[in-house]
């Protein structure tokens, strides 16, 4: 499954690495891409392994606000 989030708080390029490193460590996450220019986080994951709410809560716990979910 894929989720795409429009996020706030991506002010520096290093924030990409922060998100990718932390989200990719969650069991069930296959791929994480951060589009810094458009402030979008794309996460491919196995919904049988991970609850989708964990993705959003992890982003917010890292200090990034979710503006809205695109998909």
TACOR-V328129 format. One record per residue. N is the residue number from 1. RES is the residue in one small letter. PHI is phi as a letter, one per 20 degrees, with the letter a starting at -180 (none if undefined). NEAR is the number of other ideal C-beta (glycine too) atoms within 12 Angstrom. Layout:
N_RES_PHI_NEAR / N_RES_PHI_NEAR
//
This chain:
1_x_none_20 / 2_x_c_22 / 3_x_c_33 / 4_x_c_28 / 5_x_d_35 / 6_x_e_24 / 7_x_c_36 / 8_x_d_19 / 9_x_n_24 / 10_x_e_30 / 11_x_d_15 / 12_x_c_13 / 13_x_g_14 / 14_x_f_13 / 15_x_f_24 / 16_x_g_29 / 17_x_f_17 / 18_x_g_27 / 19_x_f_38 / 20_x_g_27 / 21_x_f_17 / 22_x_f_26 / 23_x_f_36 / 24_x_f_25 / 25_x_e_16 / 26_x_f_30 / 27_x_g_14 / 28_x_o_23 / 29_x_e_31 / 30_x_e_20 / 31_x_b_19 / 32_x_c_31 / 33_x_c_22 / 34_x_d_34 / 35_x_e_21 / 36_x_f_22 / 37_x_f_9 / 38_x_d_17 / 39_x_l_26 / 40_x_c_29 / 41_x_d_45 / 42_x_d_29 / 43_x_c_37 / 44_x_d_23 / 45_x_b_29 / 46_x_e_18 / 47_x_f_18 / 48_x_f_10 / 49_x_d_15 / 50_x_c_25 / 51_x_e_19 / 52_x_g_26 / 53_x_f_16 / 54_x_f_23 / 55_x_f_37 / 56_x_f_28 / 57_x_f_18 / 58_x_f_33 / 59_x_g_37 / 60_x_f_21 / 61_x_f_18 / 62_x_e_28 / 63_x_o_17 / 64_x_d_31 / 65_x_e_19 / 66_x_e_29 / 67_x_f_20 / 68_x_a_16 / 69_x_e_20 / 70_x_e_18 / 71_x_b_15
//
